[in-house]
Amino acid sequence: MNAAERFVKITGEVGAYTERLTGVSVVDAYFGPEEFNPRTSEKEKPVSDIVHDIHLALDALRDEIDDTLRLEFMMGELHSLNVILDWLDGKEISYSELVEGLFHISMEKFSEHEIDKNIETLSDVMENFPGKDLQEKIDNFGKEGEVTGDSLQKLLETELQQRGIEIGQEFRDKIYAVIGASVPDMGVQYEAVRNQPWGGYNWYLGGFKSLNQFNIDRKFNRDTLQATIYHEYEHHVSNLWREKAYLKTGNLELSIVPLHTGRCVISEGTADTAKEFLGVSEDDPRILVLNALNPLRRMTQINAAILLNDERKSVEEAIDYLQNRGYRSRESAEASIDFISPTNKEGKINFFAPYIFTYFIGRTNFVYPTFLKASQKDLLPDFFKTVYMNPYSGSSVTWNKAFEWM
Ligand SMILES: [Zn+2]
């Protein structure tokens, strides 16, 4: 077996293991040959054997792969998979070691002073919005056009299906046209689901199509729906280019998309920056509010995750924190706990517990500053080429190296 084949096989086996322990497979998507399909991988392989194979694969990579970006990308991903095994196998590992080991970023708590500064900014942009104080203004803001449950399902099947098609066109007009290259796009199917720890999820199905699921237990409004659609559509786009690169190069590792690696940091970062990529209008006062509210929500959710997982505080304390500092309703705070809590409702390890860092850090420390710099230097075509046409740029391990030319 060559190094790329080892890589895919290992990812599939780690997927079977994480699924057995947490109910969630680390394999987020697969569009490679049937021979390596993770569905057919060994289900009960001992962890020590998989770890041994990871070490053999790391050696094989060093021998076989000359492209340094590709090599570092794959080694970073394998290291993350190794950390997943250590974590779920019960090795002594702190939350900060976990976050750093998986995502190659540091676990930083935001100071209350920083949170205060964000709250001030939010107060300023909401000055003329209705409500007696900031909490009431945010509550009113959230309730405008609020939709959930059956009516959200109806919306998904009609208007939002159409909105997805329009966003696909925006990507063609504003990004692919600039790059001077195209990618097949068989579109995104929208579907309503319930009982999930997340609000929305892009399942890339291969064959250049995706299924976007929305959790209709959650409450959305016009703005959060729009933000979620852009975010999930960008995941679809990023996978389209990855599949195209896989078909063109035959590099097998591109055909498997793992969760909980350095890849996720960039993937969530680009998804959270899709609106800027597409130049979606910023004059709308509601968008200005979202631009202040979203970072506050992401930062307080990170702090709440640290309270729960690192400082071992109670769920009640984390809910209080999200309400008081993130200006969430009780209901929204409780829903966001599902994603960051150390265990899920069935008492199993919550696979997503370390994941919350990827969004904010991916956007703030990686994608957005590089995008701004490219924009200032008039280098956006090359920026988008690097992001979408070089899949090995898409990891927290390789991002800065991939943009050294800039
Ligand atoms: Zn995402």
Residues whose N, C-alpha, C, O or C-beta is under 5 A from the ligand:
A	BS01	ZN	E268 A271
